[in-house]
Amino acid sequence: MPMLTEIQEYLGDWVSLSCHLSAALQILTQLYSPESIKQSPISALLTWYIRLDVFVAMMGGFDTALPREWFISAVEGSEKKVEDNPDDLAWRTEAQATNLRLISMDMSLLYAKSARGDISPEEYSAEYDNISARLWEWKTGLDSAIIDTNFLVTDFHYKRPLTDADILDPYKPGSLYKPPLFSTTILFMEWHSMIIMHLSRQEAWGLQQEPSNELRSLALSACEMFETVQRWPDAPSGALIAVQACLALACLFIPREHKYIMWTRRKYALLEAAG
């Protein structure tokens, strides 16, 4: 299938980051411990590494390179920053992000155990349900400070008429936040990618099997959010690059029709042009 081939090639670019991840892993584990990294000025490197570590592990079907205590350290470190700086929205957002990545790390471990045959069907089902609950609890329990509706973008004065080439409406309010809460928009897309990945595992989706309505709806919502950010004139530089993995995953589960295939190709061309 042409679209699937393009997506696989696109995801391959991410997997090729393994050499950079390996170098970062050496820095983290040789110079720091899960405890000391929390006080380090390069703690941002841990956040960057965790995000890619989980993504590569999920796509490859193996364990994350960093043990779980490092992910817990990232959660504890960001939550301590919130305690010390309760009015700092950046740290409040980071605390939500690190909690989401801890869930995604547990997801990757579950998938890896299943791929190796290290877990019984009953154990897998119980762990799967637990992670499902945690994902939805994360979404419903978000810090109210980072979803303040006063920062929702509701004025789409730049709106262009939709055409037959459009597969969705990117001008619906609800997911796009302006600074200082734009990071919430990115977080929502990360959550979409996690829940899409999780549901697809349960459905054992294959090339000849149609995704469920729920999975397809979530995938289309992720695509819609991507285009909403793309068309927003005030989107921060590099915003689309930050969510390209979410788009690649979502595009696996949208309708396999010409209109959608062409939309996907235009998005990949856009990202390629952006570097």
N, C-alpha and C positions, 0 to 999 in steps of 0.2 A: 504494500500500500504506500503510495508516494508520500502522503502526509506523515505516516508513522516513521518512514525512513528518515525524513527530514528532522523529525523530533529526536530520533535516536542519535543522529549525527550531532544535533545541537546539544543534547545532554552529554555527549562524549566530550565536548569542550570543557564541561565542568569537571568530569572525571580526570581530565588531563592536568588538573591542578594538584595532583597527588604529590609532585615534587615540592611544591610550595608548602603543602600541608606537612610534609615530612620535615622540612626545615623548621617550620613554626613549632612542630611537636618537640623537636630537640631543644629549642630555646626554652619552651615552657617547662619541660620536665627536668632539664639539667640545671636550670637557674632558679626554678621556683617549685614550691609545693602547693597543693590545693589551698593551704592556709595562707602562705606568704603572698600568693598572687593577688589576693584580695586587697592588700595594701600597696601593691606595686603600681607605679605610674603607667605600666604597659598592660594594665588589666583589660584595656580595650582589645588587645590582641587576643585575649582568651575568648571574648565575645565573638570576634571575627572567626577564630578557629573553630569554635563550637558549632557555629552556623554551617560552615562548610563540612566539618567532620560528620555531622548528622546527615547532611544531604548525600554525600558520597557513600556513606554506610548504607543508607536506605536504597540507593540505586544499585549498589553492588551486592546487597544481601548479606553483609557481614557486620561484625561489631564495630562500634566507634573506636577510634584509636585512643582517645582519652577515656579513662575509667569514669564511672558514675560520680565519684566524689568530686571531680573537677566541675561537673555540671552543678552539683549541689553547692559548691564553693561560689560559683557565679551567681546563683540565686541568693545565697546568704550575703554575699558582698554587695549586691545591688540593693537588697532590702535594708542593709545597714546604712547605706548611703541615703536611702529615703528617710530613715529615722533621724539621721544627722541633718538632712536638708529637705524637710517635708514640703517645701514650696518649689523644689526643683522638679519641673515636669519631665526633664530629660531622664532623671533617675527613676522617677515613677514609671515612665514608659519602659525603661530598661528592666525594671523589676518584673513587669508583666512579660517582657520578651524572654528573660532567662527562665521563668517558670514554664513558658511554652516550649522552650528548647529542651528542658528537662523531660517534659512529656514526649517530645519527638525522639529524644535519645532512648527512652524506654520502648518506644515504638520500634526503633531500629533493632534493639536487642531482641525483642520478641520475634521480629521477622527473621533475624539471623538464627535464632534457636529453632524456629520452624523449618528453615531451609536445611539446617544440619540434622534435623530429626531428633533434636535434644529435648523435645517437649511433647507431651501427649496431647491428643485432640481436646481432651477435657481441660487440661491446664491452659492450652492455647486459648480456648474459648473464654475461660474465666479471665485471663489476662487481657484478652482483646476487649471484653466488656468493660473491664476496669479502666482501660485507656480511653475507650469511647466516652465514658462518664466524665473522666478528667478533662477531655477536650471540650466537651460542652459546658462543663462547670467553669472552665477558664473563660469561655466566651461570655457566659452570663454573669460572671463575677468580676468583670474588669473594673479596675480602679475608676471611680466616677470622674476623677480629675482629668483623665486622659480621653474621656469620651464626652466632654462638655459640648453640648449641642450649640453653644454660642460660637464654636469654631467650625461647625459644619459648613461646607460650601453649598449654598442654596441659590446663589445668583449665577446663572449660566448665560450671561449676556453675550458671550462669544459663541453661543450655540449656532451650529450649522445645520441646515435641513438634512435629515436622514435620507439615504438613498437605498436602492435595492441591494447595494453591495454591503450594507450594514447588517450585522447579525444580532445587534442589541442596541439598547438606548443608553449611551454613556452620560446622559444629562439628568439622571435621577439622583436626587440628594439621598444621603444616608451613609455613604462610606468614605467620602472625600472630606478630609479635615485640612484646614489651612494652618500655617504656623501659629503658635508653637506646637501644634498637635499633628503635624503632617505625618509624623512617625506612626501614629495610630493607624493611618491608612495602610502603611506597609505591614503593620502587625496583623491587620485584618486579612491581608492577602496571604501572609505566612500561615495564619490559622486555616484559611481555605485550602492551602496546599497540603497541610497536615491531615485535615479531615477527608480530603479527596483521596489521598494516599491510603488512609486507614480504611475507608469504605471500599476502595478498589480491591484491597486484600481480602476482605470478607466476601466480596462477590466473585473472587477468582476470575477477574475479567480477562478475556482472551480476544484474539483478533476476530473471531466469528461470533462473539457474544455481545449483545447490546447492553450498555450500562443501565442501571436502574434510573428511574425518573429523578430520584433524590440525588444520585451521583451526577447525572447530567445537569441538573439544576444548579448544583454547587459549582460545577465546572464552568458553566455559562456565566454565573455570577462573578467568578474570578476573572474571566475574560472581560466582562463588563467593567470591573474595577480597573483592570489594566488600561482599557481604552479611556476610561474617565480621567485617569492620571495623564495619559498621553495627550488628551485634548485640552487639558487645563493649562492655560498660559503661564500660570504662576508655579508650576511644578518645579521643585528643586532640580538642579543639574544632577544627572545620574540616577534619578528616581526609577526610571524604567529598568535600568541595569540591575537594580537591587531586587526587582521582583521577576526577573526573567525566568528563573527556575519555576516559580509558581505558574507562569503562563505556559511553559513547556509541558508541565504536568497536566494542567487543565485541558490543554488542547487534545490530549489523548482521549477525552471522554465527551467531546462535543460531537454533534451529528457529522457523519461521514458523507457529507453532501458537498457538491462543488462550491457553493457559496461559502461554506465554512472553511473548506480547504484553502480557498483563495484568500480569505481573511487571515488565516493563520500564516500563510506565506508572506503576506504584506507585513505582518507583525515581526516575523523573523528578519525580513529585509530591513525593517526599521532598526532593529537591534544591532544587526550587523553594521549598518551605517554609523550607528552610535559608538561602535567600538566595543 
